[in-house]
Amino acid sequence: MPTTMKIGPCFFLLLLFTPGLTFGEGTGKNFLRIEKSTQSDTDLSITSIGGFGFNDGKIGHADLLYIKSVNEGDGLAMDAGAAYAFNAGAAFFVGGGFLLGYNWDKNGIIGAFYPEAGIAVNITKSLGITLGAKRYFNLYDDTENIIMFGLLFSDL
């Protein structure tokens, strides 16, 4: 069994049972994030919805992903990650994460890990945008470069 398949479920359970790590009390700002990727060279596209939180230069996120691939089929996955943010009018962030899911076309488990770099900008107090680049390793036994565009929604 690959290492990502062993570590992924343990980290996900830790995230569920200790929500203070990413979205707990005392956080700076929490958002609902909706993202869509550009079409990759291998005809892979990703759509996601989830939570995105800022806290003292740290960012955490947990998302539900719909992965559509012409070659590999479609699937759903959970994605969790963390990053460090550098504020300079906008939040520039660098971090990483992993995903774990199921491909129903091939009846198989999907697992991958990735580094990530991006920017998050508040347009208003309750609306923002994100732009991020991820390099998925071991996604369908390959490496994929994905660019994601997203919207951030928050209550006042």
DSSP file with accessible surface (Angstrom, degrees, kcal/mol):
  #  RESIDUE AA STRUCTURE BP1 BP2  ACC     N-H-->O    O-->H-N    N-H-->O    O-->H-N    TCO  KAPPA ALPHA  PHI   PSI    X-CA   Y-CA   Z-CA
    1    1 A M              0   0  165      0, 0.0     5,-0.1     0, 0.0     0, 0.0   0.000 360.0 360.0 360.0 131.2    0.0    0.0    0.0
    2    2 A P    >>  -     0   0   80      0, 0.0     4,-0.9     0, 0.0     3,-0.7  -0.201 360.0-117.0 -61.9 152.5    1.5    3.4   -0.9
    3    3 A T  H >> S+     0   0   96      1,-0.2     4,-2.6     2,-0.2     3,-0.7   0.870 113.7  58.7 -58.9 -37.8    2.5    5.7    1.9
    4    4 A T  H 3> S+     0   0   29      1,-0.3     4,-2.1     2,-0.2    -1,-0.2   0.849 102.0  54.8 -63.4 -30.8   -0.1    8.4    0.9
    5    5 A M  H <4 S+     0   0   38     -3,-0.7    -1,-0.3     1,-0.2    -2,-0.2   0.776 112.7  43.1 -73.5 -24.7   -2.8    5.8    1.4
    6    6 A K  H <X S+     0   0  123     -4,-0.9     4,-0.7    -3,-0.7    -2,-0.2   0.876 120.7  38.1 -84.2 -42.5   -1.6    5.1    5.0
    7    7 A I  H  X S+     0   0  103     -4,-2.6     4,-2.4     2,-0.1     5,-0.3   0.878 105.7  67.3 -78.9 -38.3   -0.9    8.7    6.0
    8    8 A G  H  X S+     0   0    3     -4,-2.1     4,-2.5    -5,-0.3     5,-0.2   0.919 101.2  44.0 -52.4 -55.7   -4.0   10.3    4.3
    9    9 A P  H  > S+     0   0   49      0, 0.0     4,-2.4     0, 0.0    -1,-0.2   0.899 113.6  52.4 -62.4 -35.4   -6.8    8.8    6.4
   10   10 A C  H  X S+     0   0   86     -4,-0.7     4,-2.2     2,-0.2    -2,-0.2   0.934 111.9  45.2 -64.7 -44.4   -4.9    9.4    9.7
   11   11 A F  H  X S+     0   0   75     -4,-2.4     4,-2.4     2,-0.2    -1,-0.2   0.906 112.0  52.4 -66.2 -39.2   -4.4   13.1    8.8
   12   12 A F  H  X S+     0   0   55     -4,-2.5     4,-2.2    -5,-0.3    -2,-0.2   0.928 110.2  47.7 -63.5 -43.6   -8.0   13.4    7.7
   13   13 A L  H  X S+     0   0   88     -4,-2.4     4,-2.4     2,-0.2     5,-0.2   0.910 110.6  52.1 -64.1 -40.3   -9.3   11.9   11.0
   14   14 A L  H  X S+     0   0   86     -4,-2.2     4,-1.4     1,-0.2    -2,-0.2   0.923 109.6  49.9 -59.7 -42.2   -7.0   14.2   13.0
   15   15 A L  H  < S+     0   0   19     -4,-2.4    -2,-0.2     1,-0.2    -1,-0.2   0.901 111.8  48.4 -63.9 -39.6   -8.4   17.2   11.0
   16   16 A L  H  < S+     0   0   99     -4,-2.2    -2,-0.2     1,-0.2    -1,-0.2   0.909 116.1  41.4 -67.2 -43.0  -12.0   16.1   11.8
   17   17 A F  H  < S+     0   0  157     -4,-2.4    -1,-0.2     1,-0.2    -2,-0.2   0.589 120.7  41.6 -86.9 -10.7  -11.4   15.5   15.5
   18   18 A T    ><  +     0   0   55     -4,-1.4     3,-1.9    -5,-0.2     4,-0.3  -0.536  62.4 163.3-130.9  68.8   -9.3   18.6   16.1
   19   19 A P  G >>  +     0   0   74      0, 0.0     4,-2.5     0, 0.0     3,-1.3   0.723  64.8  79.0 -64.4 -15.7  -11.0   21.4   14.1
   20   20 A G  G 34 S+     0   0   52      1,-0.3     4,-0.4     3,-0.2    -5,-0.1   0.728  78.5  73.0 -63.8 -18.8   -9.1   24.1   16.0
   21   21 A L  G <4 S-     0   0  114     -3,-1.9    -1,-0.3    -6,-0.2    -6,-0.1   0.864 123.2  -0.2 -62.7 -35.6   -6.1   23.3   13.8
   22   22 A T  T <4 S+     0   0   18     -3,-1.3    38,-0.2    -4,-0.3    -2,-0.2   0.721 145.2  18.4-122.9 -40.2   -7.7   25.0   10.9
   23   23 A F  S  < S+     0   0   60     -4,-2.5    -3,-0.2     4,-0.1    -2,-0.1   0.024  88.5 125.1-128.0  26.8  -11.1   26.4   11.6
   24   24 A G    >   -     0   0   14     -5,-0.5     3,-1.1    -4,-0.4    -4,-0.1  -0.044  68.9 -58.0 -80.8-172.8  -11.3   26.7   15.4
   25   25 A E  T 3  S+     0   0  204      1,-0.2    -1,-0.2     3,-0.0     3,-0.1  -0.275 118.6  33.5 -64.4 149.6  -12.1   29.5   17.7
   26   26 A G  T 3  S+     0   0   71      1,-0.3    -1,-0.2    -3,-0.1     2,-0.1   0.565  81.8 146.6  82.8   7.4   -9.9   32.6   17.5
   27   27 A T    <   -     0   0   29     -3,-1.1    -1,-0.3     1,-0.1    28,-0.2  -0.418  52.2-128.6 -74.5 157.0   -9.3   32.3   13.8
   28   28 A G  S    S-     0   0   56     26,-1.3     2,-0.3     1,-0.3    27,-0.2   0.973  78.4 -18.1 -69.3 -54.8   -8.9   35.4   11.8
   29   29 A K  E     -A   54   0A  59     25,-1.7    25,-3.0     2,-0.0     2,-0.4  -0.974  55.8-154.5-158.7 136.4  -11.4   34.8    9.0
   30   30 A N  E     -A   53   0A  62     -2,-0.3     2,-0.3    23,-0.2   125,-0.3  -0.932  17.2-175.2-116.9 141.8  -13.2   31.7    7.6
   31   31 A F  E     -A   52   0A  11     21,-2.7    21,-2.4    -2,-0.4     2,-0.5  -0.940  29.7-126.4-132.6 154.5  -14.6   31.4    4.1
   32   32 A L  E     -AB  51 153A  80    121,-3.2   121,-2.8    -2,-0.3     2,-0.5  -0.883  37.5-157.6 -91.0 129.3  -16.6   29.1    1.9
   33   33 A R  E     -AB  50 152A   0     17,-3.5    17,-2.0    -2,-0.5     2,-0.4  -0.944  17.2-173.7-118.0 133.4  -14.4   28.5   -1.2
   34   34 A I  E     +AB  49 151A  72    117,-2.2   117,-2.6    -2,-0.5     2,-0.3  -0.994  17.5 179.9-121.0 125.8  -15.6   27.4   -4.6
   35   35 A E  E     -AB  48 150A   4     13,-2.5    13,-2.5    -2,-0.4     2,-0.4  -0.934  17.2-170.4-129.7 154.4  -12.9   26.6   -7.1
   36   36 A K  E     -AB  47 149A 100    113,-2.5   113,-2.5    -2,-0.3    11,-0.2  -0.998  18.4-137.9-141.1 136.1  -12.6   25.4  -10.7
   37   37 A S  E     - B   0 148A   8      9,-2.4   111,-0.2    -2,-0.4     2,-0.2  -0.537  19.8-113.3 -89.7 160.2   -9.4   24.4  -12.5
   38   38 A T        -     0   0   57    109,-2.2     2,-0.3    -2,-0.2   109,-0.2  -0.507  51.5 -84.6 -78.3 159.9   -8.3   25.2  -16.0
   39   39 A Q        -     0   0  109     -2,-0.2     6,-0.2     6,-0.1    -1,-0.1  -0.512  49.6-139.3 -68.2 128.3   -8.2   22.2  -18.4
   40   40 A S    >   -     0   0   13      4,-1.9     3,-1.7    -2,-0.3   106,-0.1  -0.312  26.0-100.1 -83.2 173.3   -4.9   20.4  -18.0
   41   41 A D  T 3  S+     0   0  171      1,-0.3    -1,-0.1   104,-0.3    -2,-0.1   0.774 124.9  51.4 -63.2 -25.5   -2.8   19.0  -20.8
   42   42 A T  T 3  S-     0   0   43      2,-0.1    29,-0.5    28,-0.0    28,-0.3   0.126 122.1-104.7 -99.0  19.6   -4.1   15.5  -20.0
   43   43 A D  S <  S+     0   0   74     -3,-1.7    27,-1.4     1,-0.2     2,-0.4   0.868  71.6 147.5  60.0  41.0   -7.8   16.7  -20.1
   44   44 A L  E     - C   0  69A   1     25,-0.2    -4,-1.9    26,-0.1     2,-0.4  -0.886  22.1-179.5-103.9 132.7   -8.1   16.6  -16.3
   45   45 A S  E     - C   0  68A   9     23,-2.8    23,-3.0    -2,-0.4     2,-0.4  -0.991   8.7-161.0-133.7 147.5  -10.4   19.2  -14.6
   46   46 A I  E     - C   0  67A   0     -2,-0.4    -9,-2.4    21,-0.2     2,-0.4  -0.986   6.2-173.7-129.7 133.4  -11.2   19.7  -10.9
   47   47 A T  E     -AC  36  66A  52     19,-2.1    19,-3.0    -2,-0.4     2,-0.3  -0.989  17.3-179.6-122.4 135.5  -14.1   21.4   -9.3
   48   48 A S  E     -AC  35  65A   5    -13,-2.5   -13,-2.5    -2,-0.4     2,-0.3  -0.960  20.0-172.6-138.9 156.0  -14.1   21.9   -5.5
   49   49 A I  E     +AC  34  64A  82     15,-1.8    15,-3.1    -2,-0.3     2,-0.3  -0.988  36.2 102.2-142.0 138.9  -16.2   23.3   -2.6
   50   50 A G  E     -AC  33  63A  16    -17,-2.0   -17,-3.5    -2,-0.3     2,-0.3  -0.980  61.6 -49.1 177.1-164.4  -15.1   23.6    1.0
   51   51 A G  E     -AC  32  62A  24     11,-2.4    11,-1.6    -2,-0.3     2,-0.4  -0.730  34.4-174.1-101.9 148.0  -13.8   25.7    3.8
   52   52 A F  E     -AC  31  61A   1    -21,-2.4   -21,-2.7    -2,-0.3     2,-0.4  -0.976  10.9-175.2-142.2 119.1  -10.8   28.1    3.7
   53   53 A G  E     -AC  30  60A   2      7,-2.7     7,-2.0    -2,-0.4     2,-0.4  -0.959  15.0-154.7-128.7 141.3   -9.5   29.8    6.9
   54   54 A F  E     +AC  29  59A  37    -25,-3.0   -25,-1.7    -2,-0.4   -26,-1.3  -0.877  19.0 165.7-104.8 141.7   -6.9   32.4    7.8
   55   55 A N  E >   - C   0  58A  40      3,-2.4     3,-1.3    -2,-0.4   -28,-0.1  -0.743  66.9 -37.7-158.6 106.7   -5.3   32.6   11.2
   56   56 A D  T 3  S-     0   0  139      1,-0.3     3,-0.1    -2,-0.2   -29,-0.0   0.889 125.2 -36.2  48.6  53.3   -2.1   34.6   12.1
   57   57 A G  T 3  S+     0   0   39      1,-0.3    28,-3.0    27,-0.1     2,-0.4   0.586 120.0 105.2  80.8   8.2   -0.2   33.9    8.9
   58   58 A K  E <   -CD  55  84A 100     -3,-1.3    -3,-2.4    26,-0.2     2,-0.4  -0.925  50.0-161.9-121.1 148.2   -1.5   30.4    8.5
   59   59 A I  E     -CD  54  83A   7     24,-2.8    24,-2.5    -2,-0.4     2,-0.3  -0.984   6.7-176.8-127.5 139.6   -4.1   29.0    6.1
   60   60 A G  E     +CD  53  82A   4     -7,-2.0    -7,-2.7    -2,-0.4     2,-0.3  -0.973   5.0 179.7-130.8 148.7   -6.0   25.7    6.4
   61   61 A H  E     -CD  52  81A   4     20,-2.2    20,-2.2    -2,-0.3     2,-0.3  -0.998  16.4-172.5-148.6 151.2   -8.5   24.2    4.0
   62   62 A A  E     +CD  51  80A  25    -11,-1.6   -11,-2.4    -2,-0.3     2,-0.3  -0.973  23.1 174.5-140.6 127.0  -10.7   21.2    3.6
   63   63 A D  E     -CD  50  79A   2     16,-3.0    16,-2.8    -2,-0.3     2,-0.5  -0.945  33.3-132.0-135.9 155.6  -12.6   20.6    0.3
   64   64 A L  E     -CD  49  78A  81    -15,-3.1   -15,-1.8    -2,-0.3     2,-0.4  -0.940  35.0-158.7-103.7 126.4  -14.8   18.1   -1.5
   65   65 A L  E     -CD  48  77A   2     12,-3.5    12,-2.1    -2,-0.5     2,-0.6  -0.869  19.3-156.8-113.5 141.7  -13.5   17.6   -5.1
   66   66 A Y  E     -CD  47  76A  78    -19,-3.0   -19,-2.1    -2,-0.4     2,-0.5  -0.983  20.4-162.8-109.0 117.3  -15.1   16.4   -8.3
   67   67 A I  E     -CD  46  75A   0      8,-2.8     8,-2.2    -2,-0.6     2,-0.5  -0.913   6.4-171.5-107.2 123.9  -12.3   15.1  -10.6
   68   68 A K  E     +CD  45  74A 100    -23,-3.0   -23,-2.8    -2,-0.5     2,-0.4  -0.970   8.5 172.5-119.3 121.3  -13.1   14.7  -14.2
   69   69 A S  E  >  -CD  44  73A   7      4,-0.9     4,-1.8    -2,-0.5   -25,-0.2  -0.996  28.4-153.8-132.2 129.3  -10.6   12.9  -16.5
   70   70 A V  T  4 S+     0   0  102    -27,-1.4    -1,-0.1    -2,-0.4   -27,-0.1   0.911 101.6  35.4 -64.5 -40.6  -11.1   11.9  -20.1
   71   71 A N  T  4 S+     0   0  104    -29,-0.5    -1,-0.2     1,-0.1   -28,-0.1   0.845 129.2  30.1 -83.4 -35.7   -8.5    9.2  -19.8
   72   72 A E  T  4 S-     0   0   57      1,-0.3    -2,-0.2    34,-0.0    34,-0.2   0.549 102.5-123.0-105.6 -12.9   -9.0    8.0  -16.2
   73   73 A G  E  <  -D   69   0A  10     -4,-1.8    -4,-0.9    32,-0.1    -1,-0.3  -0.404  37.4 -53.6  97.5-174.7  -12.8    8.6  -15.5
   74   74 A D  E     +D   68   0A  30     -6,-0.2    31,-1.1    -2,-0.1    30,-0.9  -0.705  54.5 156.5-107.1 156.0  -14.6   10.6  -12.9
   75   75 A G  E     -DE  67 103A   0     -8,-2.2    -8,-2.8    -2,-0.3     2,-0.4  -0.979  33.6-118.4-165.4 171.3  -14.4   10.6   -9.1
   76   76 A L  E     +DE  66 102A  78     26,-2.0    26,-2.8    -2,-0.3     2,-0.3  -0.937  31.7 174.9-118.4 146.5  -14.9   12.3   -5.8
   77   77 A A  E     -DE  65 101A   3    -12,-2.1   -12,-3.5    -2,-0.4     2,-0.4  -0.985  29.4-127.4-148.9 154.7  -12.2   13.1   -3.3
   78   78 A M  E     -DE  64 100A  68     22,-3.0    22,-2.3    -2,-0.3     2,-0.4  -0.885  27.8-164.5 -99.0 138.2  -11.6   14.9    0.0
   79   79 A D  E     +DE  63  99A   1    -16,-2.8   -16,-3.0    -2,-0.4     2,-0.4  -0.982  10.6 175.2-127.2 132.8   -8.8   17.4    0.0
   80   80 A A  E     +DE  62  98A   1     18,-2.2    18,-2.3    -2,-0.4     2,-0.3  -0.996  11.1 149.8-137.4 143.9   -7.1   18.9    3.1
   81   81 A G  E     -DE  61  97A   5    -20,-2.2   -20,-2.2    -2,-0.4     2,-0.3  -0.981  26.8-144.7-162.8 171.6   -4.1   21.2    3.3
   82   82 A A  E     +DE  60  96A  54     14,-2.2    14,-2.4    -2,-0.3     2,-0.3  -0.968  16.9 178.4-143.3 155.8   -2.3   23.9    5.1
   83   83 A A  E     -DE  59  95A   8    -24,-2.5   -24,-2.8    -2,-0.3     2,-0.4  -0.979  28.9-117.6-153.1 161.0   -0.1   26.8    4.1
   84   84 A Y  E     -DE  58  94A 155     10,-2.7    10,-2.0    -2,-0.3     2,-0.4  -0.891  32.6-150.2-101.1 137.2    1.8   29.8    5.4
   85   85 A A  E     - E   0  93A  17    -28,-3.0     2,-0.5    -2,-0.4     8,-0.2  -0.860   9.7-158.5-113.2 144.1    0.6   33.2    4.2
   86   86 A F  E     - E   0  92A 127      6,-3.2     6,-2.5    -2,-0.4     2,-0.5  -0.983  18.3-143.5-120.2 115.9    2.6   36.4    3.7
   87   87 A N  E     + E   0  91A 138     -2,-0.5     4,-0.2     4,-0.2    -2,-0.0  -0.710  38.9 147.0 -88.7 124.3    0.5   39.5    3.7
   88   88 A A  S    S-     0   0   76      2,-2.5     3,-0.1    -2,-0.5    -1,-0.1  -0.406  93.0 -55.9-146.3  58.0    1.4   42.3    1.4
   89   89 A G  S    S+     0   0   87     32,-0.0     2,-0.3     1,-0.0    -2,-0.1  -0.049 139.0  41.2  87.1 -33.3   -2.0   43.8    0.5
   90   90 A A  S    S-     0   0   13     -4,-0.1    -2,-2.5    31,-0.1     2,-0.8  -0.910  97.8-104.8-133.8 162.0   -3.0   40.4   -0.6
   91   91 A A  E     -EF  87 120A   6     29,-2.8    29,-2.4    -2,-0.3     2,-0.5  -0.823  31.5-167.5 -95.6 109.6   -2.2   37.0    1.1
   92   92 A F  E     -EF  86 119A  97     -6,-2.5    -6,-3.2    -2,-0.8     2,-0.3  -0.839  16.5-169.9 -90.9 131.2    0.5   35.1   -0.8
   93   93 A F  E     -EF  85 118A   4     25,-2.6    25,-2.3    -2,-0.5     2,-0.4  -0.936  22.1-173.1-132.4 151.9    0.6   31.5    0.4
   94   94 A V  E     +EF  84 117A  85    -10,-2.0   -10,-2.7    -2,-0.3     2,-0.3  -0.996  35.9 107.7-137.7 130.3    2.8   28.4    0.1
   95   95 A G  E     -EF  83 116A  22     21,-2.7    21,-2.7    -2,-0.4     2,-0.3  -0.836  44.6-119.8-168.9-150.6    1.9   25.1    1.5
   96   96 A G  E     +EF  82 115A  25    -14,-2.4   -14,-2.2    19,-0.3     2,-0.3  -0.957  20.0 169.7-165.0 177.1    0.8   21.6    0.7
   97   97 A G  E     -EF  81 114A  17     17,-2.1    17,-2.5    -2,-0.3     2,-0.3  -0.952  21.1-120.1-174.1-169.6   -1.9   19.0    1.1
   98   98 A F  E     -EF  80 113A  28    -18,-2.3   -18,-2.2    -2,-0.3     2,-0.3  -0.957  11.6-148.0-147.7 162.9   -3.3   15.6    0.1
   99   99 A L  E     -EF  79 112A   3     13,-2.6    13,-1.9    -2,-0.3     2,-0.3  -0.983   8.1-173.8-135.5 151.6   -6.4   14.2   -1.4
  100  100 A L  E     +EF  78 111A  46    -22,-2.3   -22,-3.0    -2,-0.3     2,-0.2  -0.987  27.3 123.3-143.9 129.3   -8.1   10.8   -0.9
  101  101 A G  E     -EF  77 110A  14      9,-2.8     9,-2.5    -2,-0.3     2,-0.4  -0.858  48.5 -88.0-162.3-160.8  -11.1    9.7   -2.9
  102  102 A Y  E     -EF  76 109A 102    -26,-2.8   -26,-2.0     7,-0.3     2,-0.7  -0.995  15.4-150.4-137.3 133.1  -12.8    7.2   -5.1
  103  103 A N  E  >> -EF  75 108A   4      5,-3.4     5,-1.8    -2,-0.4     4,-0.6  -0.910  10.4-170.0-101.7 110.7  -13.0    6.8   -8.9
  104  104 A W  T  45S+     0   0  104    -30,-0.9   -29,-0.1    -2,-0.7    -1,-0.1   0.724  81.4  60.4 -78.6 -19.7  -16.3    5.2   -9.8
  105  105 A D  T  45S+     0   0   90    -31,-1.1    -1,-0.2     1,-0.2   -32,-0.1   0.859 120.7  25.3 -72.9 -34.5  -15.5    4.6  -13.5
  106  106 A K  T  45S-     0   0  119    -32,-0.3    -2,-0.2   -34,-0.2    -1,-0.2   0.338 102.9-127.0-108.2   4.0  -12.5    2.5  -12.6
  107  107 A N  T  <5 +     0   0  118     -4,-0.6     2,-0.3     1,-0.2    -3,-0.2   0.926  67.4 123.5  49.4  52.4  -13.8    1.3   -9.2
  108  108 A G  E   < -F  103   0A  26     -5,-1.8    -5,-3.4     0, 0.0     2,-0.3  -0.939  66.0 -99.5-141.6 163.2  -10.5    2.4   -7.5
  109  109 A I  E     -F  102   0A 111     -2,-0.3     2,-0.5    -7,-0.2    -7,-0.3  -0.607  29.2-148.7 -81.6 140.1   -9.1    4.6   -4.8
  110  110 A I  E     +F  101   0A   3     -9,-2.5    -9,-2.8    -2,-0.3     2,-0.3  -0.936  24.0 166.7-107.7 132.0   -7.6    8.0   -5.7
  111  111 A G  E     +F  100   0A  10     -2,-0.5     2,-0.3    27,-0.4    29,-0.3  -0.996   3.0 147.9-146.2 139.8   -4.8    9.3   -3.6
  112  112 A A  E     -F   99   0A   1    -13,-1.9   -13,-2.6    -2,-0.3     2,-0.3  -0.983  26.1-149.2-161.0 160.7   -2.3   12.1   -4.2
  113  113 A F  E     -FG  98 137A  86     24,-1.4    24,-3.0    -2,-0.3   -15,-0.3  -0.930  21.5-176.9-131.7 160.0   -0.2   14.8   -2.4
  114  114 A Y  E     -F   97   0A   6    -17,-2.5   -17,-2.1    -2,-0.3     2,-0.3  -0.999  28.1-131.1-155.9 147.7    0.8   18.2   -3.6
  115  115 A P  E     -F   96   0A  65      0, 0.0    20,-1.6     0, 0.0     2,-0.3  -0.715  35.0-162.4 -88.6 157.3    2.7   21.4   -2.9
  116  116 A E  E     -FH  95 134A   9    -21,-2.7   -21,-2.7    -2,-0.3     2,-0.3  -0.996  18.1-178.8-144.8 143.8    0.7   24.6   -3.5
  117  117 A A  E     +FH  94 133A  49     16,-2.0    16,-3.0    -2,-0.3     2,-0.3  -0.992  26.3 126.2-139.4 143.1    1.4   28.3   -4.1
  118  118 A G  E     -FH  93 132A  17    -25,-2.3   -25,-2.6    -2,-0.3     2,-0.3  -0.966  44.3-105.8-171.6-169.7   -1.2   31.0   -4.6
  119  119 A I  E     -FH  92 131A  45     12,-2.5    12,-2.1    -2,-0.3     2,-0.4  -0.993  15.7-162.8-141.9 140.7   -2.7   34.3   -3.7
  120  120 A A  E     -FH  91 130A   4    -29,-2.4   -29,-2.8    -2,-0.3     2,-0.4  -0.998  11.3-172.2-125.9 131.6   -6.0   35.2   -1.9
  121  121 A V  E     - H   0 129A  47      8,-2.6     8,-2.5    -2,-0.4     2,-0.5  -0.987  18.6-138.5-128.8 128.6   -7.4   38.7   -2.2
  122  122 A N  E     + H   0 128A  92     -2,-0.4     6,-0.3     6,-0.2     3,-0.1  -0.750  18.7 178.6 -81.9 126.3  -10.3   40.2   -0.3
  123  123 A I  S    S-     0   0   98      4,-2.5     2,-0.2    -2,-0.5     5,-0.2   0.850  75.1  -6.8 -90.0 -47.4  -12.5   42.3   -2.6
  124  124 A T  S    S-     0   0   73      3,-2.2     3,-0.5     0, 0.0    -1,-0.3  -0.759  89.6 -86.4-130.3-176.0  -15.0   43.2    0.1
  125  125 A K  S    S+     0   0  162     -2,-0.2     3,-0.1     1,-0.2    -3,-0.0   0.783 129.2  30.2 -65.7 -25.0  -15.4   42.0    3.7
  126  126 A S  S    S+     0   0   42      1,-0.1    28,-2.0    27,-0.1     2,-0.4   0.360 115.7  59.8-117.7   5.8  -17.4   39.1    2.6
  127  127 A L  E     + I   0 153A  56     -3,-0.5    -4,-2.5    26,-0.2    -3,-2.2  -0.998  53.8 153.6-139.4 136.3  -16.1   38.3   -0.9
  128  128 A G  E     -HI 122 152A   0     24,-2.2    24,-2.9    -2,-0.4     2,-0.3  -0.915  27.1-133.0-148.5 174.3  -12.7   37.4   -2.2
  129  129 A I  E     -HI 121 151A  74     -8,-2.5    -8,-2.6    -2,-0.3     2,-0.3  -0.939  12.9-159.0-131.1 155.2  -10.9   35.5   -5.0
  130  130 A T  E     -HI 120 150A   7     20,-2.1    20,-2.4    -2,-0.3     2,-0.4  -0.967   7.5-171.2-132.0 152.2   -8.1   33.0   -5.1
  131  131 A L  E     +HI 119 149A  72    -12,-2.1   -12,-2.5    -2,-0.3     2,-0.3  -0.975  22.0 167.3-138.8 124.2   -5.6   31.9   -7.7
  132  132 A G  E     -HI 118 148A   4     16,-2.5    16,-3.1    -2,-0.4     2,-0.4  -0.979  27.7-148.1-142.5 154.5   -3.5   28.8   -7.0
  133  133 A A  E     -HI 117 147A  51    -16,-3.0   -16,-2.0    -2,-0.3     2,-0.4  -0.986  18.8-175.2-122.2 131.9   -1.1   26.4   -8.6
  134  134 A K  E     -HI 116 146A   6     12,-2.9    12,-3.0    -2,-0.4     2,-0.6  -0.960  17.8-154.2-125.8 145.5   -0.9   22.8   -7.4
  135  135 A R  E     - I   0 145A 109    -20,-1.6     2,-0.4    -2,-0.4    10,-0.2  -0.911  19.7-154.8-119.7  98.3    1.4   20.0   -8.5
  136  136 A Y  E     - I   0 144A   0      8,-2.6     8,-2.3    -2,-0.6     2,-0.4  -0.617   5.8-159.7 -77.2 126.4   -0.3   16.7   -7.8
  137  137 A F  E    S+GI 113 143A  61    -24,-3.0   -24,-1.4    -2,-0.4     6,-0.2  -0.885  72.3   7.9-105.0 139.3    2.0   13.7   -7.3
  138  138 A N  E >  S+     0   0A  79      4,-0.5     3,-0.9    -2,-0.4     2,-0.8   0.645  79.5 149.1  68.4  17.1    0.7   10.1   -7.7
  139  139 A L  E >  S- I   0 142A   0      3,-1.4     3,-0.7     1,-0.3    -1,-0.2  -0.763  89.6 -14.9 -80.2 112.4   -2.7   11.2   -9.0
  140  140 A Y  T 3  S-     0   0   43     -2,-0.8    -1,-0.3   -29,-0.3     3,-0.1   0.900 126.5 -63.2  55.6  40.5   -3.5    8.3  -11.3
  141  141 A D  T <  S+     0   0  155     -3,-0.9     2,-0.3     1,-0.2    -1,-0.2   0.812 120.8  88.4  58.0  33.5    0.1    7.3  -11.1
  142  142 A D  E <  S- I   0 139A  85     -3,-0.7    -3,-1.4     2,-0.0    -4,-0.5  -0.900  79.8-106.3-146.5 174.1    1.2   10.5  -12.8
  143  143 A T  E     - I   0 137A  53     -2,-0.3     2,-0.4    -6,-0.2    -6,-0.2  -0.942  34.6-170.2-109.7 129.4    2.2   14.1  -12.0
  144  144 A E  E     - I   0 136A  17     -8,-2.3    -8,-2.6    -2,-0.5     2,-0.6  -0.977  15.6-150.6-124.2 133.5   -0.4   16.8  -12.8
  145  145 A N  E     - I   0 135A  97     -2,-0.4     2,-0.4   -10,-0.2  -104,-0.3  -0.911  24.7-177.0-100.6 122.8    0.1   20.6  -12.8
  146  146 A I  E     - I   0 134A   3    -12,-3.0   -12,-2.9    -2,-0.6     2,-0.5  -0.962  19.5-157.1-126.1 137.1   -3.2   22.3  -12.1
  147  147 A I  E     - I   0 133A  80     -2,-0.4  -109,-2.2  -109,-0.2     2,-0.4  -0.964  18.1-162.3-111.6 126.6   -4.2   26.0  -11.9
  148  148 A M  E     -BI  37 132A   1    -16,-3.1   -16,-2.5    -2,-0.5     2,-0.4  -0.916  10.3-164.3-115.1 135.9   -7.3   26.7   -9.8
  149  149 A F  E     +BI  36 131A 110   -113,-2.5  -113,-2.5    -2,-0.4     2,-0.3  -0.956  23.3 176.4-112.6 135.8   -9.4   29.9   -9.8
  150  150 A G  E     -BI  35 130A   9    -20,-2.4   -20,-2.1    -2,-0.4     2,-0.4  -0.938  29.5-138.0-143.1 163.0  -11.7   30.4   -6.8
  151  151 A L  E     -BI  34 129A  79   -117,-2.6  -117,-2.2    -2,-0.3     2,-0.5  -0.952  17.9-151.2-116.1 139.6  -14.3   32.6   -5.1
  152  152 A L  E     -BI  33 128A   0    -24,-2.9   -24,-2.2    -2,-0.4     2,-0.4  -0.947  12.2-171.8-112.4 130.1  -14.3   33.1   -1.3
  153  153 A F  E     +BI  32 127A  79   -121,-2.8  -121,-3.2    -2,-0.5     2,-0.3  -0.970  10.6 164.8-122.7 138.4  -17.6   33.9    0.5
  154  154 A S        -     0   0   20    -28,-2.0     2,-0.1    -2,-0.4  -123,-0.1  -0.978  35.4-113.5-145.8 156.8  -17.9   34.9    4.2
  155  155 A D              0   0  132     -2,-0.3  -125,-0.1  -125,-0.3   -28,-0.0  -0.463 360.0 360.0 -82.3 164.7  -20.5   36.4    6.5
  156  156 A L              0   0  162     -2,-0.1    -1,-0.1   -30,-0.0   -30,-0.0   0.834 360.0 360.0 -74.5 360.0  -19.7   39.8    7.9
